[in-house]
Amino acid sequence: MLKIIVKDGENIERALKRYKRKHRNIKVMQNLRDGQYFTKPSVKRRREIQKAAYIQTLRDQEDI
């Protein structure tokens, strides 16, 4: 459960922005979507490897 403590004199929009950032960072919606269906462990691992390879190519291009 997320708790956002609104400080004295703090703007409500600022507190809402902090809430949205925390919500996004703990990946609540992503976890709910992932739990809707079963994904084989081998498929999860393959996706992780593909993502890591993609990120590595981006970093390699940045260094050149």
Biopython code that builds the backbone (N, CA, C, O; Angstrom):
import numpy as np
from Bio.PDB.StructureBuilder import StructureBuilder

atoms = [
    (1, "MET", "N", (0.835, -1.174, 0.000)),
    (1, "MET", "CA", (0.000, 0.000, 0.000)),
    (1, "MET", "C", (0.879, 1.235, 0.000)),
    (1, "MET", "O", (1.816, 1.348, 0.790)),
    (2, "LEU", "N", (0.565, 2.159, -0.896)),
    (2, "LEU", "CA", (1.326, 3.391, -0.992)),
    (2, "LEU", "C", (0.782, 4.417, -0.011)),
    (2, "LEU", "O", (-0.428, 4.601, 0.119)),
    (3, "LYS", "N", (1.690, 5.071, 0.665)),
    (3, "LYS", "CA", (1.293, 6.147, 1.563)),
    (3, "LYS", "C", (2.048, 7.403, 1.155)),
    (3, "LYS", "O", (3.274, 7.406, 1.052)),
    (4, "ILE", "N", (1.305, 8.445, 0.931)),
    (4, "ILE", "CA", (1.886, 9.736, 0.604)),
    (4, "ILE", "C", (1.484, 10.703, 1.710)),
    (4, "ILE", "O", (0.303, 10.993, 1.901)),
    (5, "ILE", "N", (2.462, 11.185, 2.419)),
    (5, "ILE", "CA", (2.204, 12.128, 3.499)),
    (5, "ILE", "C", (2.302, 13.537, 2.928)),
    (5, "ILE", "O", (3.356, 13.955, 2.449)),
    (6, "VAL", "N", (1.193, 14.257, 2.987)),
    (6, "VAL", "CA", (1.157, 15.623, 2.486)),
    (6, "VAL", "C", (1.676, 16.532, 3.584)),
    (6, "VAL", "O", (1.136, 16.573, 4.689)),
    (7, "LYS", "N", (2.730, 17.258, 3.259)),
    (7, "LYS", "CA", (3.355, 18.135, 4.235)),
    (7, "LYS", "C", (2.553, 19.428, 4.376)),
    (7, "LYS", "O", (1.773, 19.786, 3.494)),
    (8, "ASP", "N", (2.753, 20.114, 5.481)),
    (8, "ASP", "CA", (2.040, 21.366, 5.721)),
    (8, "ASP", "C", (2.390, 22.386, 4.638)),
    (8, "ASP", "O", (3.563, 22.654, 4.378)),
    (9, "GLY", "N", (1.378, 22.936, 4.027)),
    (9, "GLY", "CA", (1.591, 23.961, 3.011)),
    (9, "GLY", "C", (1.974, 23.408, 1.648)),
    (9, "GLY", "O", (2.252, 24.178, 0.729)),
    (10, "GLU", "N", (1.993, 22.092, 1.501)),
    (10, "GLU", "CA", (2.382, 21.505, 0.221)),
    (10, "GLU", "C", (1.194, 21.532, -0.739)),
    (10, "GLU", "O", (0.055, 21.276, -0.350)),
    (11, "ASN", "N", (1.478, 21.840, -1.970)),
    (11, "ASN", "CA", (0.453, 21.878, -3.001)),
    (11, "ASN", "C", (-0.047, 20.456, -3.270)),
    (11, "ASN", "O", (0.745, 19.515, -3.303)),
    (12, "ILE", "N", (-1.354, 20.300, -3.462)),
    (12, "ILE", "CA", (-1.937, 18.979, -3.678)),
    (12, "ILE", "C", (-1.470, 18.386, -5.007)),
    (12, "ILE", "O", (-1.348, 17.167, -5.126)),
    (13, "GLU", "N", (-1.208, 19.230, -6.007)),
    (13, "GLU", "CA", (-0.719, 18.723, -7.286)),
    (13, "GLU", "C", (0.667, 18.106, -7.125)),
    (13, "GLU", "O", (0.998, 17.113, -7.773)),
    (14, "ARG", "N", (1.461, 18.702, -6.261)),
    (14, "ARG", "CA", (2.805, 18.178, -6.021)),
    (14, "ARG", "C", (2.731, 16.812, -5.324)),
    (14, "ARG", "O", (3.490, 15.901, -5.655)),
    (15, "ALA", "N", (1.827, 16.679, -4.374)),
    (15, "ALA", "CA", (1.653, 15.402, -3.682)),
    (15, "ALA", "C", (1.119, 14.346, -4.643)),
    (15, "ALA", "O", (1.520, 13.184, -4.574)),
    (16, "LEU", "N", (0.221, 14.740, -5.534)),
    (16, "LEU", "CA", (-0.300, 13.809, -6.528)),
    (16, "LEU", "C", (0.799, 13.359, -7.478)),
    (16, "LEU", "O", (0.834, 12.199, -7.889)),
    (17, "LYS", "N", (1.685, 14.265, -7.822)),
    (17, "LYS", "CA", (2.812, 13.926, -8.693)),
    (17, "LYS", "C", (3.732, 12.911, -8.003)),
    (17, "LYS", "O", (4.216, 11.976, -8.641)),
    (18, "ARG", "N", (3.970, 13.095, -6.707)),
    (18, "ARG", "CA", (4.792, 12.135, -5.962)),
    (18, "ARG", "C", (4.123, 10.766, -5.923)),
    (18, "ARG", "O", (4.789, 9.738, -6.047)),
    (19, "TYR", "N", (2.802, 10.758, -5.750)),
    (19, "TYR", "CA", (2.064, 9.495, -5.730)),
    (19, "TYR", "C", (2.196, 8.770, -7.066)),
    (19, "TYR", "O", (2.459, 7.568, -7.103)),
    (20, "LYS", "N", (2.013, 9.500, -8.155)),
    (20, "LYS", "CA", (2.100, 8.885, -9.476)),
    (20, "LYS", "C", (3.496, 8.323, -9.730)),
    (20, "LYS", "O", (3.641, 7.254, -10.323)),
    (21, "ARG", "N", (4.511, 9.036, -9.285)),
    (21, "ARG", "CA", (5.888, 8.571, -9.482)),
    (21, "ARG", "C", (6.142, 7.287, -8.692)),
    (21, "ARG", "O", (6.737, 6.343, -9.211)),
    (22, "LYS", "N", (5.689, 7.254, -7.441)),
    (22, "LYS", "CA", (5.853, 6.048, -6.641)),
    (22, "LYS", "C", (5.090, 4.881, -7.242)),
    (22, "LYS", "O", (5.589, 3.757, -7.289)),
    (23, "HIS", "N", (3.875, 5.157, -7.700)),
    (23, "HIS", "CA", (3.035, 4.121, -8.306)),
    (23, "HIS", "C", (3.727, 3.529, -9.528)),
    (23, "HIS", "O", (3.720, 2.313, -9.722)),
    (24, "ARG", "N", (4.319, 4.384, -10.346)),
    (24, "ARG", "CA", (5.008, 3.924, -11.557)),
    (24, "ARG", "C", (6.280, 3.146, -11.193)),
    (24, "ARG", "O", (6.602, 2.146, -11.834)),
    (25, "ASN", "N", (6.989, 3.601, -10.181)),
    (25, "ASN", "CA", (8.259, 2.968, -9.832)),
    (25, "ASN", "C", (8.095, 1.578, -9.245)),
    (25, "ASN", "O", (8.968, 0.730, -9.428)),
    (26, "ILE", "N", (6.991, 1.323, -8.538)),
    (26, "ILE", "CA", (6.821, -0.020, -7.976)),
    (26, "ILE", "C", (6.095, -0.947, -8.937)),
    (26, "ILE", "O", (5.864, -2.114, -8.621)),
    (27, "LYS", "N", (5.735, -0.434, -10.111)),
    (27, "LYS", "CA", (5.188, -1.229, -11.215)),
    (27, "LYS", "C", (3.933, -1.999, -10.831)),
    (27, "LYS", "O", (3.829, -3.196, -11.096)),
    (28, "VAL", "N", (2.991, -1.324, -10.214)),
    (28, "VAL", "CA", (1.744, -1.950, -9.797)),
    (28, "VAL", "C", (0.976, -2.482, -11.000)),
    (28, "VAL", "O", (0.588, -3.650, -11.025)),
    (29, "MET", "N", (0.759, -1.634, -11.991)),
    (29, "MET", "CA", (-0.035, -2.038, -13.156)),
    (29, "MET", "C", (0.660, -3.123, -13.958)),
    (29, "MET", "O", (0.009, -4.035, -14.469)),
    (30, "GLN", "N", (1.986, -3.029, -14.071)),
    (30, "GLN", "CA", (2.719, -4.044, -14.833)),
    (30, "GLN", "C", (2.591, -5.412, -14.163)),
    (30, "GLN", "O", (2.427, -6.421, -14.850)),
    (31, "ASN", "N", (2.662, -5.456, -12.847)),
    (31, "ASN", "CA", (2.513, -6.722, -12.130)),
    (31, "ASN", "C", (1.111, -7.298, -12.296)),
    (31, "ASN", "O", (0.951, -8.511, -12.424)),
    (32, "LEU", "N", (0.094, -6.436, -12.294)),
    (32, "LEU", "CA", (-1.270, -6.908, -12.502)),
    (32, "LEU", "C", (-1.448, -7.493, -13.898)),
    (32, "LEU", "O", (-2.091, -8.530, -14.061)),
    (33, "ARG", "N", (-0.885, -6.835, -14.897)),
    (33, "ARG", "CA", (-1.006, -7.332, -16.268)),
    (33, "ARG", "C", (-0.252, -8.647, -16.440)),
    (33, "ARG", "O", (-0.730, -9.557, -17.117)),
    (34, "ASP", "N", (0.924, -8.747, -15.828)),
    (34, "ASP", "CA", (1.709, -9.975, -15.950)),
    (34, "ASP", "C", (1.016, -11.147, -15.278)),
    (34, "ASP", "O", (1.191, -12.291, -15.699)),
    (35, "GLY", "N", (0.237, -10.884, -14.245)),
    (35, "GLY", "CA", (-0.433, -11.950, -13.533)),
    (35, "GLY", "C", (-1.696, -12.454, -14.202)),
    (35, "GLY", "O", (-2.286, -13.427, -13.732)),
    (36, "GLN", "N", (-2.128, -11.830, -15.275)),
    (36, "GLN", "CA", (-3.360, -12.230, -15.943)),
    (36, "GLN", "C", (-3.201, -13.544, -16.697)),
    (36, "GLN", "O", (-4.180, -14.263, -16.902)),
    (37, "TYR", "N", (-1.999, -13.860, -17.104)),
    (37, "TYR", "CA", (-1.778, -15.075, -17.872)),
    (37, "TYR", "C", (-0.429, -15.668, -17.488)),
    (37, "TYR", "O", (0.447, -14.983, -16.958)),
    (38, "PHE", "N", (-0.289, -16.944, -17.768)),
    (38, "PHE", "CA", (0.931, -17.648, -17.409)),
    (38, "PHE", "C", (1.953, -17.519, -18.530)),
    (38, "PHE", "O", (1.621, -17.673, -19.705)),
    (39, "THR", "N", (3.181, -17.241, -18.164)),
    (39, "THR", "CA", (4.282, -17.194, -19.117)),
    (39, "THR", "C", (5.331, -18.203, -18.677)),
    (39, "THR", "O", (5.765, -18.211, -17.526)),
    (40, "LYS", "N", (5.723, -19.042, -19.606)),
    (40, "LYS", "CA", (6.714, -20.065, -19.280)),
    (40, "LYS", "C", (8.026, -19.412, -18.844)),
    (40, "LYS", "O", (8.397, -18.359, -19.363)),
    (41, "PRO", "N", (8.723, -20.027, -17.900)),
    (41, "PRO", "CA", (9.999, -19.455, -17.445)),
    (41, "PRO", "C", (11.014, -19.294, -18.577)),
    (41, "PRO", "O", (11.791, -18.340, -18.584)),
    (42, "SER", "N", (11.008, -20.227, -19.537)),
    (42, "SER", "CA", (11.963, -20.126, -20.644)),
    (42, "SER", "C", (11.661, -18.897, -21.508)),
    (42, "SER", "O", (12.578, -18.259, -22.025)),
    (43, "VAL", "N", (10.374, -18.568, -21.663)),
    (43, "VAL", "CA", (9.997, -17.393, -22.450)),
    (43, "VAL", "C", (10.377, -16.123, -21.701)),
    (43, "VAL", "O", (10.852, -15.165, -22.311)),
    (44, "LYS", "N", (10.174, -16.106, -20.386)),
    (44, "LYS", "CA", (10.585, -14.944, -19.581)),
    (44, "LYS", "C", (12.083, -14.710, -19.704)),
    (44, "LYS", "O", (12.537, -13.581, -19.888)),
    (45, "ARG", "N", (12.843, -15.799, -19.597)),
    (45, "ARG", "CA", (14.303, -15.695, -19.669)),
    (45, "ARG", "C", (14.743, -15.210, -21.043)),
    (45, "ARG", "O", (15.658, -14.394, -21.154)),
    (46, "ARG", "N", (14.095, -15.710, -22.090)),
    (46, "ARG", "CA", (14.437, -15.294, -23.451)),
    (46, "ARG", "C", (14.179, -13.802, -23.631)),
    (46, "ARG", "O", (14.984, -13.105, -24.248)),
    (47, "ARG", "N", (13.062, -13.307, -23.098)),
    (47, "ARG", "CA", (12.752, -11.874, -23.193)),
    (47, "ARG", "C", (13.782, -11.038, -22.442)),
    (47, "ARG", "O", (14.196, -9.980, -22.917)),
    (48, "GLU", "N", (14.196, -11.518, -21.263)),
    (48, "GLU", "CA", (15.204, -10.786, -20.495)),
    (48, "GLU", "C", (16.519, -10.700, -21.264)),
    (48, "GLU", "O", (17.164, -9.652, -21.280)),
    (49, "ILE", "N", (16.912, -11.795, -21.897)),
    (49, "ILE", "CA", (18.159, -11.816, -22.664)),
    (49, "ILE", "C", (18.060, -10.884, -23.865)),
    (49, "ILE", "O", (19.010, -10.159, -24.163)),
    (50, "GLN", "N", (16.920, -10.893, -24.559)),
    (50, "GLN", "CA", (16.737, -10.010, -25.703)),
    (50, "GLN", "C", (16.771, -8.546, -25.272)),
    (50, "GLN", "O", (17.363, -7.708, -25.952)),
    (51, "LYS", "N", (16.141, -8.245, -24.156)),
    (51, "LYS", "CA", (16.135, -6.869, -23.659)),
    (51, "LYS", "C", (17.547, -6.424, -23.277)),
    (51, "LYS", "O", (17.952, -5.301, -23.577)),
    (52, "ALA", "N", (18.286, -7.306, -22.617)),
    (52, "ALA", "CA", (19.658, -6.972, -22.215)),
    (52, "ALA", "C", (20.542, -6.752, -23.436)),
    (52, "ALA", "O", (21.373, -5.844, -23.450)),
    (53, "ALA", "N", (20.363, -7.581, -24.461)),
    (53, "ALA", "CA", (21.154, -7.427, -25.680)),
    (53, "ALA", "C", (20.823, -6.105, -26.364)),
    (53, "ALA", "O", (21.717, -5.421, -26.863)),
    (54, "TYR", "N", (19.550, -5.746, -26.389)),
    (54, "TYR", "CA", (19.135, -4.486, -27.012)),
    (54, "TYR", "C", (19.735, -3.297, -26.263)),
    (54, "TYR", "O", (20.256, -2.369, -26.881)),
    (55, "ILE", "N", (19.663, -3.325, -24.955)),
    (55, "ILE", "CA", (20.218, -2.231, -24.155)),
    (55, "ILE", "C", (21.728, -2.143, -24.340)),
    (55, "ILE", "O", (22.288, -1.048, -24.390)),
    (56, "GLN", "N", (22.384, -3.289, -24.440)),
    (56, "GLN", "CA", (23.834, -3.308, -24.628)),
    (56, "GLN", "C", (24.216, -2.697, -25.973)),
    (56, "GLN", "O", (25.203, -1.966, -26.057)),
    (57, "THR", "N", (23.446, -2.988, -27.032)),
    (57, "THR", "CA", (23.743, -2.382, -28.331)),
    (57, "THR", "C", (23.572, -0.872, -28.291)),
    (57, "THR", "O", (24.338, -0.138, -28.916)),
    (58, "LEU", "N", (22.557, -0.402, -27.548)),
    (58, "LEU", "CA", (22.374, 1.049, -27.418)),
    (58, "LEU", "C", (23.559, 1.672, -26.694)),
    (58, "LEU", "O", (24.032, 2.739, -27.084)),
    (59, "ARG", "N", (24.037, 1.022, -25.656)),
    (59, "ARG", "CA", (25.181, 1.556, -24.920)),
    (59, "ARG", "C", (26.451, 1.516, -25.750)),
    (59, "ARG", "O", (27.279, 2.422, -25.661)),
    (60, "ASP", "N", (26.613, 0.474, -26.557)),
    (60, "ASP", "CA", (27.784, 0.378, -27.430)),
    (60, "ASP", "C", (27.774, 1.485, -28.475)),
    (60, "ASP", "O", (28.816, 2.067, -28.776)),
    (61, "GLN", "N", (26.604, 1.776, -29.027)),
    (61, "GLN", "CA", (26.500, 2.843, -30.016)),
    (61, "GLN", "C", (26.776, 4.206, -29.375)),
    (61, "GLN", "O", (27.312, 5.106, -30.021)),
    (62, "GLU", "N", (26.413, 4.344, -28.127)),
    (62, "GLU", "CA", (26.644, 5.599, -27.429)),
    (62, "GLU", "C", (28.145, 5.833, -27.209)),
    (62, "GLU", "O", (28.602, 6.976, -27.234)),
    (63, "ASP", "N", (28.899, 4.770, -26.999)),
    (63, "ASP", "CA", (30.336, 4.889, -26.755)),
    (63, "ASP", "C", (31.121, 5.219, -28.017)),
    (63, "ASP", "O", (32.213, 5.780, -27.939)),
    (64, "ILE", "N", (30.579, 4.878, -29.163)),
    (64, "ILE", "CA", (31.324, 5.084, -30.419)),
    (64, "ILE", "C", (31.396, 6.524, -30.788)),
    (64, "ILE", "O", (31.984, 6.871, -31.813)),
]
sb = StructureBuilder()
sb.init_structure("model")
sb.init_model(0)
sb.init_chain("A")
sb.init_seg("    ")
for serial, (resi, resn, name, xyz) in enumerate(atoms, 1):
    if name == "N":
        sb.init_residue(resn, " ", resi, " ")
    sb.init_atom(name, np.array(xyz, "f"), 0.0, 1.0, " ", f" {name:<3s}", serial, name[0])
structure = sb.get_structure()
